[in-house]
Structure formats: structure tokens, C-alpha cells
Amino acid sequence: MPKILAVTKDNRTYKLFFNQISDFFNGKVTILSREQCQDHENVDIILLSNKELQDDQYPEEKVLIARRTINIARLEELISLPAGTKCLVVNNLASTASETIEILENLGFELKFYPYYPGIKTYQKVEVAIIPEALEMVPKGIKRMIDIGLRPLDFSTLIELSLKLNINIDRANIQSARYIQEIIKLSRNLSHSFKEVAHLNHQLDAILNTVHDGILATDAEKKIIKINRSAKSMLGMHHSENEIIGKKVSEILPKLKLDSYINDDLSQKNHVISFNERKLIINNSSIVVDQKNSGDVTAFQDVTRIQALEQEIRKKIQKKGFSSRYSISDIIGKSQRMKDILHIINKLAKTDRTVLILGENGTGKELFAHSIHQLSSRHNGPFIPVNFAGLPESLAESELFGYEEGTFTGGVKGGKQGLFELAHNGTIFLDEIGDAPKNLQTLLLRVLQEKQVMRVGGRSIIPVNVRVIAATNKDLKKMVEEGSFREDLYYRLFVLPLRIPPLRDRKEDIPELITHFFEEFCPTIPAISDDVLNELVNYNWPGNVRELASVVQYMITVMENNFITHLDLPEQFHRTGPTVKIDDTLLQLTKEGDLVDFHTILCSLLEAMQERKSIGRGKIVSYAKEKGVLLTDQQVRRRMETLRDLGFIQSGTKGQGSRLTQMGMSTMKQMQRIITENEKVMKRLS
């Protein structure tokens, strides 16, 4: 479940945010306070109540500074103030006090506002204070306090949260209806004096014109009493205010037929109409006064604008995981087999025909599916992967084709889109298609034939424009003969087959793949001995590229000194055969000289090998001196002869110097253990 960290100045504001966000998302998100969240990496969004709470510890890409508004339901007392009244606007910060003043002024209040906040040095002496529930912040001398409550989140911030979290805003209409209801409640409670009505109408106009929805209010006689700019624009009305107010809708807009929609019990419902070459969604609410219907408020939404918002959400969703992550440049290999496959992929991408990718586990079938999608004309559309091996049979149909509301207990309100719908205008990747249950194979065949889906529990047919790429490691032809896979589905899938070779059939690509995984998994590229590389190339690789990646990760984890030796290979590579008794050879070394001398010489050769440099006796003498070991050139020569006789080092060609053998590397570790133990003993004796 997505997580939101709400960072606020005080606990009251946090509770307000918590309740508002929980209600808007209907429990689909988790909201945490600063006390509840110490690890900012585990949250999706960090919502700040104001910019002054910004902190360097918060990842910039997760931070959203809330836009806040004023609770319309709390403005009644403020509206009753005479024009020009001086008011202190009290808040806990200078910035929030200024923001509140700006909102009130934009709403059209003809009052004089002055900020007040804790720590302010000078402020205007007035008798009226506008407060956000915080009585303790009000200065002395105030005779009248008007509590407008804490400032809730602006609707635009809730929409932005929806976009960032990729959550469908299926409750937006409900929130909009509540907002409208608050406006209507406010207007019912206003004073009916002529002077007050004129003033309040001005305020109400300002409020209504801040709403993107078109709003049209009528009285009990169906005469227009209020209309905002958005409604006039959507309905194509070019009349002046005086030409509209007091007239019946049927007089001004005879083609609208609004009465017929309202009489059809439109309250709390969405109704799509066509008007003036536009698609509009209509919602109607009745104005009830003293249990009598005194009029109606109709809200209009432009379908074009909603579709644009939906497209924006789709783009955000694609960026979060419904888009292709790989391209053809991610395919590693220059063998002739791979060159042939890449040539074929470019051809397959130019068509919308179904592709069936065949290959063993670990060969990278999904990588090739991504590449085909990226090269196709659908590359800007979604890429939806489905793995039948991990899809429970009981959920498979609803996941692929979606379901209507009420089909399942605990299902998503409004129903749920299936993966085929989400893949519209893109590509769906059916991985492990050989594991699809028999009943689902029938449904898949219909989708491939008709390019249509029907949701579980639904009755309507939904067309889908989807390119299908399937993959399997099984012999589908044999499964058809055994009766476990539908023959007609097999031939529907087997249109453009693409077989990916196992790693053992393209061994010349292994060194390049190893280098690629070194770069991916290791901060510094390690050196690797020739015998280890040869063994990796000659291995059979039953797990293919996936196994190779695991082996590389194992080797770089256990290696020492950034150098990979035969000892660093995992268990399946360990050879059986005669072993050298290192204890006997070490005993022989101690007879020839100090074990520290031999260990120092071997270390110098290892370091030279890692740096890919040659080293002679003179450099070994200097290296030993730096390590605190005094050796002459003659001593180095004799000790190297001993090491060579024992097989620990071998001579290079002219000018290349000596280098370590595999046995020498293995011996070094035991040498170091013996030297360390000897040092401990000497310390205890001293």
C-alpha cells in the first residue's frame, strides 16, 4: 500500500490531513506522522504542510508541498462582517498567515487583513481575529474571534497525490459534490437583506468561479439563480449575467432539455450527454430547505478534460512500471547466433503479429520481448508482463480480463480493469504460457481471435488494441499431443516463433557477459585468472545467463584483494583429484628461511599481477622494505628459486618477470594464518 509521510507543524494539522487523505483515497494509502516514520526511503511521498518544513534529509523527488484552502463551511460568520473591517489573521507561521490572507482576498472578501504569528515584533491593533482553532496564539485585546478552522488540503493537491501514487481518482466526483453541497449550505444560511445578499452573491460568485466544474443552480420554479464561468463556457452561453439570472433554463438553452434529466432521478449519479459537440457528465443535487425542495444544483464536467487527466494518470502509471524497461541495447553478445537473432528481432518489431519466444529458463526471454516492444510502433504505449507460472488459477481470469463492481466480496469499488485493458495500444507479454490452465486457454484464444474482452461479471464487450508476445520453456507441440495445451491456441501463438539459444551454444559471448556483470555488481572491476575464465567458458550452464549472473555475484562476494581465483568459484565448479599437502611444503619453507620472507615475496607478485605489471628482484627488495622486511637481492633470488621448485611461482618469458601459480595463491592464505599465530605467541611471551 502506498505510504505518505505527512510533515506538519502541529498534531492538529496532521490529524486534519490524515482524515482528509484517508477519506479521499478510501483507505487505499497509509498516512504516517514524523514520529511514526524514521526511514524516509520507505515512503512514496513526503507531504509538507508548508515550504518552511523542508529539510535536506528529505529526498527532493519525494517532496510535495501542500496547497491548502479554506473550509467553505466555516465562512458564514466571516461573511457577516461589514466591508472594510480590520482583522488579524492568526497562524503559527508567517508564511501560512500570508497564504490564508491571499486565499481570503481571492475569494473576494472586502475586509482588511493583517498577519499575526508567534514571534512577530509589531502588528496591527484590531478587535477581530480570524483563527485556525488555535486560541492560545491570539494576542490580548481581541474582542471577537472568528474560528475558520484549520486549512484543509486544496483539491489540486489531492489530485496531484493521485497522479504521483497512480491511484484512480474514482472519488473525485464525491469530493466535488461535497464541495458543492458546502457551498449550497453556506448560501442557505446567508442573510436575506438586500445589501447583504448583493455582497454575499459577490462572494459566492468568487467561490463558484474557482471550481473547474460548471455549476448551474435553479430555484423551485426552474429559474436560474446562479451560474459560474465554467458552466457558461461548457454550454456555449454568451449571454450577460442579467440576461441569464431569473430566466428558465429552457428559455436560454432550449436544446439542453435539463428538466428531463433531473426528472429521471439524476441525483448522486453520473449522466453523459452530448451538447454543442461536447460530451458532458452531469451530476445533480437538490437544494432542500425545511424538508422541501427549493431548487437544484447541476454540475457539469467536460469529458475531454477528464480524458486528458486520465491520459496523464496513464503516463504516470507507465513510468512506474507499466512501461518497457529494456531495449535491444541491453542484449549482450556478438556471436553469430546473437547477430542473427538481433536481425530477426528488427523484422518482427515492424509487424503487429503475435510472437512466440522459445527458450530454456534463464536465457532472457523477457528481455527479448521488451526489445521487440521498444522497436515497434507501440513503444510509447504500455508494456504489461504476465507470468502464468506465478498467477493463481482462481485469480487468473479476473487479473487478465478485470471484473465489474459487486462481482467479488471485497472487490474494488467501480470494478477493476484487467491487464488486457491496461495494455490497450501497447503490448502484453504472456510469459510461461505453457503453464496457463486449460479453461484460461479458451478465453485467451477468444481474445487473440476477436481482440475483445469481457470483464468477469460484466455483459459488455470491450475492444482492445493489443500486440501479444508469448514465451515458454516448454515443448508446446508435445503438450498439444498430450492434450494439455489447446491445438488451436498453439497455432494462434505460433505465428512468429523466435528461439533463443542456450548459453552453452554461444560460449564466445561468456567473457563479454562476465564483464557486463562485473560492471553491474562490482564498484571496481576485479581481475580474474585465465584458468578461472577458461573454466567458466567450458562450463555447461544449465541455468544459462541467469546462472552466470549468480556465479559472478558469488565470486565478487568471496574474492580477496579484488582478484578472482579458482578458490572463489562456487561449489559446482570444484574439481576432484589429488591435493597438495600444504602443511608439508610450509614445513620445507621454514627450513629454507623465514616464512615471512616467502609470504612477502608472494604478496609482491600478487599485487603486480592485479595491476597487470611485471616485477623483478629489485622491485621485490623495495616492496619488502616498505613492509618492514629486510631482504637482499641475493636472498630474494634464493627464496624465489625455492618457491619455483615447490610450484608456487613460475618464470615468465624474457622481460615479464615471475608470476604466481594457483598453488601459490592457495598457500598464501595458510602462510598468513601461521604468521599471525606466531605473532600472537611472541606477544604473550614478551
C-alpha positions, 0 to 999 in steps of 0.5 A: 500500500502506498505510504505518505509521510505527512510533515506538519507543524502541529498534531492538529494539522496532521490529524486534519490531513490524515482524515482528509487523505484517508477519506479521499483515497478510501483507505487505499494509502497509509498516512504516517506522522514524523514520529511514526516514520524514521526511514524516509526511503520507505515512503512514496511521498513526503507531504509538507504542510508548508515550504518552511518544513523542508529539510535536506534529509528529505529526498527532493523527488519525494517532496510535495508541498501542500496547497491548502484552502479554506473550509467553505463551511466555516465562512458564514460568520466571516461573511457577516462582517461589514466591508472594510473591517480590520482583522488579524489573521492568526497562524503559527507561521508567517508564511501560512498567515500570508497564504490564508490572507491571499486565499481570503482576498481571492475569494473576494472578501472586502475586509482588511487583513493583517498577519499575526504569528508567534514571534512577530515584533509589531502588528496591527491593533484590531478587535477581530481575529480570524483563527485556525482553532488555535486560541492560545496564539491570539494576542490580548485585546481581541474582542471577537474571534472568528474560528475558520478552522484549520486549512484543509488540503486544496483539491489540486493537491489531492489530485496531484497525490493521485497522479504521483501514487497512480491511484484512480481518482474514482472519488473525485466526483464525491469530493466535488459534490461535497464541495458543492453541497458546502457551498449550497449550505453556506448560501442557505444560511446567508442573510436575506437583506438586500445589501447583504445578499448583493455582497454575499452573491459577490462572494459566492460568485468568487467561490463558484468561479474557482471550481473547474466544474460548471455549476448551474443552480435553479430555484423551485420554479426552474429559474436560474439563480446562479451560474459560474464561468465554467458552466457558461463556457461548457454550454456555449452561453454568451449571454450577460449575467442579467440576461441569464439570472431569473430566466428558465433554463429552457428559455436560454438553452432550449436544446439542453432539455435539463428538466428531463434529466433531473426528472429521471432521478439524476441525483448522486449519479453520473449522466453523459450527454452530448451538447454543442459537440461536447460530451458532458457528465452531469451530476445533480443535487437538490437544494432542500430547505425545511424538508422541501425542495427549493431548487437544484444544483447541476454540475457539469464536467467536460469529458475531454478534460477528464480524458486528458487527466486520465491520459496523464494518470496513464503516463504516470502509471507507465513510468512506474512500471507499466512501461518497457524497461529494456531495449535491444541495447541491453542484449549482450553478445556478438556471436553469430547466433546473437547477430542473427537473432538481433536481425530477426528481432528488427523484422518482427518489431515492424509487424503487429503479429503475435510472437512466440519466444522459445527458450530454456529458463534463464536465457532472457526471454523477457528481455527479448520481448521488451526489445521487440516492444521498444522497436515497434510502433507501440513503444510509447504505449504500455508494456504489461508482463504476465507470468502464468507460472506465478498467477493463481488459477482462481485469480487468473481470469479476473487479473487478465480480463478485470471484473465489474463492481459487486462481482467479488466480496471485497472487490474494488469499488467501480470494478477493476480493469484487467491487464488486457485493458491496461495494455490497450495500444501497447503490448502484453507479454504472456510469459510461461504460457505453457503453464496457463490452465486449460479453461484460461486457454479458451478465453485467451484464444477468444481474445487473440481471435476477436481482440475483445474482452469481457470483464468477469461479471460484466455483459459488455464487450470491450475492444482492445488494441493489443500486440501479444508476445508469448514465451515458454520453456516448454515443448508446446507441440508435445503438450498439444499431443498430450492434450494439455495445451489447446491445438488451436491456441498453439497455432494462434501463438505460433505465428512468429516463433523466435528461439533463443539459444542456450548459453552453452551454444554461444560460449564466445559471448561468456567473457563479454557477459562476465564483464557486463556483470562485473560492471553491474555488481562490482564498484571496481572491476576485479581481475580474474585468472585465465584458468578461472575464465577458461573454466567458466567458458567450458562450463555447461550452464544449465541455468544459462545467463541467469546462472552466470549472473549468480556465479559472478555475484558469488565470486565478487562476494568471496574474492580477496584483494579484488582478484578472482581465483579458482578458490572463489568459484562456487561449489559446482565448479570444484574439481576432484583429484589429488591435493597438495599437502600444504602443511608439508611444503610450509614445513620445507619453507621454514627450513629454507628461511623465514616464512615471512620472507616467502609470504612477502615475496608472494604478496609482491607478485600478487599485487603486480599481477592485479595491476597487470605489471611485471616485477623483478628482484629489485622491485621485490627488495623495495616492496619488502622494505616498505613492509618492514622486511629486510631482504637482499637481492641475493636472498630474494633470488634464493627464496624465489628459486625455492618457491619455483621448485615447490610450484608456487611461482613460475618464470615468465618469458624474457622481460615479464618477470615471475608470476604466481601459480594457483598453488601459490595463491592457495598457500598464501592464505595458510602462510598468513594464518601461521604468521599471525599465530606466531605473532600472537605467541611472541606477544604473550611471551614478551 
